[in-house]
Amino acid sequence: MGSVAALYRYPVKSMLGEAVSAVAVTERGFRGDRTHAVLDGTGAVASAKHPRKWGALLRLPQPVGRPRQRTDRPARRDRTAGRGP
């Protein structure tokens, strides 16, 4: 039988994870995992799938406390609802 040596969650997509000693698991995974993302100037989400563009992001630690949010633009889902790409 296996055992869990460490738990990590990633509150900001594609940034380094944070070690946690315990975490709530929901039907969607770890609570607090990937709840935020970094957007570029076009509103595209930064991703580890594009290391040439976002390689530095992959080495950044998670922000301490709640990540800062831009308030000058609505959330991505609100900006794109009912519109084409």
C-alpha positions in Angstrom: 0.0 0.0 0.0 1.3 3.5 -0.9 1.5 6.5 1.4 1.4 10.3 0.8 4.8 11.9 1.4 3.7 15.5 0.7 0.7 17.5 -0.4 0.9 20.6 -2.7 -1.7 22.8 -4.2 -1.3 25.5 -6.8 -3.6 28.5 -6.1 -2.3 30.4 -9.1 -2.2 28.3 -12.2 1.3 27.5 -13.5 3.2 29.0 -10.5 5.1 27.0 -8.0 3.0 25.0 -5.6 2.6 25.5 -1.9 3.1 22.7 0.6 0.1 22.0 2.8 -0.3 19.7 5.7 -3.9 19.0 5.0 -6.4 20.0 2.4 -10.1 19.7 1.8 -11.0 17.6 -1.3 -14.1 18.5 -3.2 -15.6 16.9 -6.3 -13.4 19.3 -8.4 -10.2 18.5 -6.5 -8.2 20.3 -3.8 -10.1 23.3 -2.4 -8.1 26.4 -3.3 -6.2 24.8 -6.2 -5.9 26.8 -9.4 -8.5 29.4 -8.3 -6.5 32.3 -9.9 -4.5 32.7 -13.1 -2.2 35.3 -14.7 -3.5 36.9 -17.9 -1.5 38.6 -20.6 -2.5 41.9 -22.2 -5.1 40.1 -24.5 -6.8 38.2 -21.6 -5.2 34.9 -22.5 -4.3 32.7 -19.5 -0.6 32.1 -18.8 0.2 28.4 -19.1 3.1 26.0 -18.4 2.3 24.6 -21.8 4.1 27.6 -23.3 7.5 27.6 -21.4 9.2 30.0 -23.9 6.7 32.7 -23.1 5.9 31.9 -19.5 9.1 30.1 -18.2 9.8 32.7 -15.5 6.2 32.3 -14.2 6.9 28.6 -13.5 9.7 29.6 -11.0 7.7 32.1 -9.0 6.4 31.2 -5.6 2.8 31.6 -4.7 1.8 35.0 -3.3 1.5 35.1 0.5 -2.1 35.5 1.5 -4.8 36.2 -1.1 -3.5 37.0 -4.6 -4.1 40.5 -5.9 -6.8 40.9 -8.5 -7.1 43.5 -11.2 -10.1 45.6 -10.7 -10.0 47.6 -13.9 -11.4 44.8 -16.0 -14.3 42.3 -15.4 -13.5 38.6 -14.9 -12.7 36.8 -18.1 -16.0 34.8 -18.1 -17.9 38.1 -18.0 -15.9 39.7 -20.8 -16.4 36.8 -23.2 -19.9 35.7 -22.4 -22.0 35.8 -25.6 -19.1 36.9 -27.8 -16.9 35.2 -30.3 -13.2 34.6 -29.7 
